[in-house]
Every structure is written in C-alpha cells, then in structure tokens.
Amino acid sequence: MRHFKIARALATSVVLALASGGAASAQEATTAEQTVDVMNKLFGKHPGFRANHAKGVVAEGSFTPSADAAKISKASLFAGAAVPVTVRFSDATGVPTIPDGAANANPHGMALKFKLADGTEMDVVVNALKYFPVATGEEFRDLLKAVSESGPDAARPTALEKFTAAHPAAATAGKTARTPSSFARQTYNGVNAFVFVDKDGKRQAFRYRFVPVQGEEILSPEEAAKRDPGYLMEEIGLRLAKEPARFRVLAQLAEPGDPTNDATKPWPDDRRTIDLGTLTVAKAVPDSREAEKALLFMPNALTDGIEVSDDPLIDARVQAYAVSFGRRSQ
C-alpha cells in the first residue's frame, strides 16, 4: 500500500507540474489526456488496468554492471555490486484478456525498476519494436484516433490510410515486432535516446537494447495463434522456477549526425554497442496482479549520470503514463 501511495503521488505531481508549467506544458497534458481517452475508446475501459500494455506479469531479479559501464557513465547503477530489479513483461493494447499470441499483442514490452544503493529508484521502459511509428505525442494521439475511425465500414481512403501515407514509419514499425516463444526469448529495444554523462562531464547519446542470453525464439503467426491465450504469462513463471532468465544489457552509441529527437529513425546497425551488464530475472512474484497495481514506470525516473535526450516522446510517455495511472488507481 505504501508503494501504491508513493506511485500515485508521483503521478499526481507530474500532472500538476504540467498544468502549472505554461502554455506548452498545458498543451502536452491535454494531449496525454486525449491519448488515454482514445485508448479507452479503442480497447474499452477496464478499471484497475493500464490504458495500454494492460496484460502483464511481474518478476524480480537483479542487475550486475560491467566494467565498461562505469567508464561511460558516472551513474551509481554502474559503480558497484548488483542491485535488485523489479521487471514487468507485458502484451500490447489495453485489453487485459488479449491472447498472448495475437498479432495485436505485439509489441511485447519490458519495464524495469532498479533499486539503487542510495534508496532511490531508476526506471527503464523498452519494447520489441526496432523503431517507433511516430515521433511526437501529438502524432501518436492522431495515429490512435485514425485507427479508431478506420473500421471495416469506413470510407476509402480511411483515416488510417491517410495517416500512414503522411507518416511512413507508422506503416512499417509494427512489422519489426514479432511474437516470441517466451518473454525470456525476445529482444527489447529502447526506441528513445538517452544520454550518458561520465565523471568528466563527457556526454554520449545512446539507446538501450536488452538481448536474451539464450537468443531470440520467434514463432510464426500460425504457430502463435495455436498457443494457449495465456501461454506467455504462464510460461515465464514456470521457466523461472527452474532457472533464471538472463539478458545482456547493451547500449547502442550515437555518432555525430544520428538523430536523437526522432524515435522513428533507427541508427545504423554498425554503430558501436557496449555491454552495460547482465539482467538476471530470477523469480515471478507470488501475486502479480496485486503487485502491478502499485507499479508506475516513468522513462524520466533516472539517476545522476543518465539524462533524457531531446526526444519529445519521452515527455509524452511520462505524461500519458501519469494519466493512465491516475485513472487505474481510482
């Protein structure tokens, strides 16, 4: 209950800060409300659940930093021993009963809360997309609105067809995420850029990548459709009861000219990648549904040595998550 109150207070403070932050921030807050409204229209209202990535499972584990991580960032996360981590795996959409193997359950997500040695927490939110469909919160709202207006009886060209014609990534991003055999056998990407700051003040833009040590294992659409509706949620608990699942935590480093403010544009594959350490997911929590009620993952909940970039989607996500949390905690 204490964690629930803290998370709700954080969400409230975000909304209040936006409301008092001037015209631009007020507009962003309105966009967040509108985004959650259209999600509720698309997926229905499900009291107590997230507006998106409603279906999920919570696990516990740890993160052990590499020696290289401390060289590129002064963050305490990389400076010492392993730290505890709470992990939530999830399906896409705001439908809490969506079959795990459904096409619309992509992209699957992973959200992490690192418990740092000084008592603070740091969050990371990643998913299976290699890049995002749109570049701003306003565009994401408009994409969802276009989807909601493009049913089978809609006139052609539909609102969605018009939108994707003007936003090419919206037509292709979804194809980069496919259904895994297990949450532990999928790669999760950070579509947003963040910035490392080292002890000398040197700054380096990067994007996260969480790569399963066992390798990816992707199902065909036909095979995924045959799986039980809750196979991913059930399998991860059984897997962790036998042995931990491990991920290599990587950072893809930007080079001069690589865009940090546009999540629709992936950086070239030949960009340098460094190993930040190992995420070990050790066990599923006893009551996942109860545990996730108190969890709020904020992409801007960082620690000294890691900063947000100029990517506008980071603020947009923070605002929308706060609105969603405020509604599901009522």
C-alpha atoms as one frame of an Amber mdcrd trajectory, in Angstrom:
protein
   0.000   0.000   0.000   2.891   2.358   0.792   4.367   1.891  -2.691   0.932
   2.444  -4.231   0.571   5.789  -2.409   4.054   6.873  -3.457   3.391   5.995
  -7.097   0.046   7.772  -7.096   1.637  10.849  -5.525   4.297  10.806  -8.235
   1.701  10.583 -10.987  -0.287  13.415  -9.399   2.820  15.580  -9.097   3.614
  15.065 -12.781   0.140  16.160 -13.840   0.201  19.181 -11.502   3.651  20.199
 -12.701   2.483  20.066 -16.299  -0.646  22.026 -15.531   1.401  24.816 -13.917
   4.245  24.794 -16.429   2.903  27.247 -19.011   1.044  27.004 -22.275   3.288
  24.390 -23.871   3.123  22.054 -20.888  -0.630  22.518 -20.571  -0.997  21.546
 -24.221   1.151  18.444 -23.639  -1.011  17.489 -20.648  -4.112  17.850 -22.823
  -2.510  15.625 -25.448  -1.846  12.974 -22.795  -5.477  13.055 -21.667  -6.663
  12.792 -25.257  -4.277   9.903 -25.931  -5.590   7.904 -22.992  -9.165   8.783
 -23.983  -8.722   7.298 -27.460  -7.010   4.226 -25.998 -10.061   3.724 -23.817
 -12.225   4.063 -26.913 -10.173   1.502 -28.842  -9.660  -1.041 -26.085 -12.537
  -0.324 -23.712 -12.333   0.842 -20.129 -11.036  -1.790 -17.709 -10.965  -0.453
 -14.136  -7.679  -1.130 -12.373  -5.742  -1.807 -15.588  -3.330   0.253 -17.673
  -4.666   2.040 -20.753  -2.003   0.241 -22.794   0.022  -2.896 -22.024  -2.789
  -3.862 -19.678  -1.937  -7.562 -19.542   1.323  -8.306 -17.792   3.304 -10.331
 -15.304   5.742  -9.153 -12.629   9.046 -10.750 -11.719  12.054  -9.974  -9.542
  15.742 -10.154 -10.306  18.995  -8.214 -10.286  21.335  -6.215 -12.487  25.108
  -6.716 -12.406  27.073  -3.934 -14.140  30.050  -4.484 -16.428  33.418  -2.789
 -16.017  32.846  -0.855 -19.250  29.614   0.703 -17.984  31.400   2.727 -15.288
  33.732   4.186 -17.928  30.925   5.774 -19.927  28.617   6.893 -17.102  29.058
   8.061 -13.528  25.671   6.546 -12.601  25.737   4.664  -9.310  23.910   1.847
 -11.106  27.209   1.004 -12.792  29.569   1.719  -9.900  29.128  -1.150  -7.503
  27.624  -4.530  -6.823  24.435  -5.987  -8.269  21.194  -4.143  -7.482  17.648
  -5.550  -7.179  15.286  -5.052 -10.128  11.521  -5.389 -10.495  10.539  -6.400
 -14.029   7.130  -6.320 -15.706   6.636  -8.148 -19.006   3.507  -7.240 -20.963
   1.345  -7.572 -24.074   0.346  -4.549 -26.119  -3.152  -2.988 -26.117  -5.377
  -2.047 -23.209  -7.271  -5.355 -23.339  -6.370  -7.383 -20.232  -7.682 -10.610
 -21.791  -5.906 -10.397 -25.157  -4.419 -13.758 -26.222  -0.635 -13.630 -25.846
  -0.161 -14.992 -29.371  -2.456 -12.482 -31.075  -0.883 -10.192 -33.647  -2.172
  -7.167 -31.754  -0.370  -8.309 -28.602   2.793  -7.064 -30.323   4.920  -5.268
 -29.417   5.547  -7.038 -26.143   7.105  -4.849 -23.505   9.511  -4.964 -20.597
   9.578  -2.312 -17.887  12.248  -2.264 -15.189  12.638  -0.567 -11.833  16.204
  -0.617 -10.494  16.560  -0.285  -6.684  19.743   1.745  -6.256  22.085   1.535
  -3.280  21.160   5.025  -2.012  17.490   4.049  -1.709  16.336   5.756  -4.921
  14.931   4.036  -7.989  15.580   4.259 -11.720  13.199   3.136 -14.460  13.706
   1.811 -17.975  10.825   1.082 -20.381  11.548  -0.892 -23.571   9.623  -2.960
 -26.105  10.150  -5.243 -29.074   9.815  -2.540 -31.749  13.019  -1.592 -33.548
  11.701   1.937 -34.011   8.517   3.804 -33.113   5.634   4.538 -35.510   5.649
   8.303 -34.835   7.970  10.973 -33.470   5.788  13.006 -31.086   2.999  12.592
 -28.571   0.621  14.532 -30.778   1.318  12.217 -33.694   0.764   9.160 -31.508
  -2.604  10.529 -30.397  -3.506  11.208 -34.022  -2.421   7.708 -35.068  -4.665
   6.136 -32.443  -7.510   8.427 -33.467  -7.041   7.380 -37.104  -7.178   3.714
 -36.101 -10.395   4.314 -34.149 -12.003   5.942 -37.203 -10.965   3.270 -39.707
 -13.309   0.379 -39.131 -14.439  -2.031 -41.874 -17.238   0.303 -42.939 -15.093
   3.445 -43.172 -14.894   5.269 -46.494 -11.682   4.826 -48.526  -9.101   6.077
 -48.182  -9.575   5.595 -44.462  -8.214   7.945 -41.834  -5.510   5.371 -41.083
  -4.519   5.095 -44.749  -4.214   8.870 -44.943  -2.153   8.972 -41.758   0.286
   6.260 -42.794   0.726   7.890 -46.191   1.945  11.006 -44.398   3.905   9.089
 -41.704   5.759   6.189 -43.368   7.114   4.701 -40.117   3.545   4.208 -38.884
   3.030   1.671 -41.663   6.227  -0.291 -41.028   7.207  -0.080 -37.347   4.702
  -2.696 -36.205   6.219  -5.276 -38.552   9.512  -5.133 -36.628   7.986  -6.795
 -33.535   7.030 -10.472 -33.658   5.635 -12.992 -31.187   8.199 -14.910 -29.070
   8.031 -18.383 -27.563   8.756 -16.790 -24.188   9.181 -13.330 -22.700  12.704
 -14.570 -21.930  13.414 -15.220 -25.641  12.705 -11.773 -27.083  14.946  -8.746
 -27.681  13.631  -5.494 -26.213  14.709  -2.143 -27.644  14.824   1.372 -26.316
  13.321   3.410 -29.135  14.077   6.661 -27.278  17.549   8.156 -26.957  19.050
   8.945 -23.560  22.411  10.477 -22.607  25.269   9.077 -20.543  27.392  11.549
 -18.577  30.778  10.350 -17.307  32.838  11.584 -14.355  34.496  14.237 -16.541
  31.199  15.557 -17.870  31.523  13.955 -21.295  28.116  13.254 -22.827  27.182
  10.314 -25.069  23.739   9.692 -26.570  22.605   6.065 -26.611  19.671   3.714
 -26.950  19.068   0.592 -24.822  18.912  -2.957 -26.114  18.102  -5.999 -23.935
  19.194  -9.197 -25.671  18.277 -12.650 -24.276  21.343 -14.731 -23.441  19.581
 -17.822 -24.837  18.856 -15.989 -28.061  15.595 -14.908 -29.631  12.996 -17.537
 -30.463  10.215 -16.168 -32.639   7.015 -18.011 -33.560   5.309 -17.903 -36.932
   1.881 -16.211 -36.877   0.261 -19.620 -37.412   2.133 -21.217 -34.522   1.499
 -18.253 -32.228  -2.241 -18.449 -32.917  -2.288 -22.067 -31.734  -0.814 -21.286
 -28.323  -2.969 -21.007 -25.204  -4.285 -17.454 -24.619  -2.088 -17.012 -21.546
   0.948 -19.010 -22.618   3.490 -16.199 -22.224   2.238 -15.205 -18.769   2.234
 -18.814 -17.595   5.478 -19.930 -19.248   7.682 -17.266 -17.681   6.773 -18.327
 -14.151   7.421 -21.996 -14.895  10.707 -21.132 -16.610  11.958 -19.010 -13.720
  11.048 -21.722 -11.221  13.635 -23.921 -12.988  16.356 -21.373 -13.753  16.820
 -17.602 -14.111  16.398 -15.832 -17.426  19.293 -13.571 -18.394  19.604 -10.606
 -20.720  22.666  -8.750 -21.930  22.020  -5.052 -21.347  23.548  -3.134 -24.228
  23.822   0.496 -25.236  23.973   1.471 -28.903  26.048   4.662 -29.104  25.097
   7.520 -31.393  27.616   9.126 -33.723  27.557  12.769 -34.838  24.551  13.351
 -37.062  22.491  10.467 -35.680  19.057  11.862 -34.713  18.262  11.747 -31.004
  14.922  13.532 -31.277  13.120  11.170 -33.654  12.208   7.653 -32.478  11.048
   6.715 -35.990  14.660   6.721 -37.188  16.815   3.794 -36.002  20.561   4.314
 -36.024  22.663   2.208 -38.413  23.459  -1.312 -37.235  27.189  -0.635 -37.457
  27.103   1.869 -34.599  29.275   0.854 -31.645  27.492  -1.123 -28.933  28.839
  -1.501 -25.406  27.923  -4.091 -22.778  26.437  -2.411 -19.696  25.965  -5.615
 -17.716  23.597  -8.523 -17.151  19.949  -8.507 -16.142  19.029 -11.692 -14.274
  15.297 -12.347 -13.894  15.112 -14.829 -11.035  11.510 -15.415  -9.988   7.899
 -14.476 -10.642   6.193 -12.657  -7.784   3.551 -14.661  -5.867   0.629 -12.334
  -6.753   1.453 -10.498  -9.955  -1.934  -8.826 -10.324  -1.659  -7.263  -6.880
   1.997  -6.299  -7.316   1.483  -4.472 -10.600  -1.246  -2.233  -9.181   1.371
  -0.186  -7.323   3.916  -0.114 -10.130   4.432   3.042 -12.148   7.370   3.033
 -14.580   8.481   6.505 -15.707  11.042   6.856 -18.517  12.395  10.052 -16.936
  12.924   8.468 -13.494  16.701   8.426 -13.838  19.839   8.840 -11.733  22.839
  11.150 -11.911  24.916  10.055 -14.906  21.951   9.241 -17.171  19.803  12.013
 -18.638  16.924  12.421 -21.060  17.755  13.487 -24.604  15.843  15.943 -26.776
  13.424  13.187 -27.830   9.915  14.667 -27.305   8.376  11.214 -26.932   9.993
  10.787 -23.512   7.900  13.605 -22.021   4.845  12.425 -23.940   5.172   8.936
 -22.462   5.672  10.277 -18.942   2.527  12.385 -19.195   0.390   9.604 -20.667
   1.616   7.078 -18.074   0.727   9.504 -15.293  -2.782   9.999 -16.680  -3.256
   6.238 -17.104  -2.016   5.557 -13.587  -4.304   8.189 -12.108  -7.293   6.566
 -13.779  -6.481   2.953 -12.929  -5.822   3.791  -9.280  -9.218   5.396  -8.734
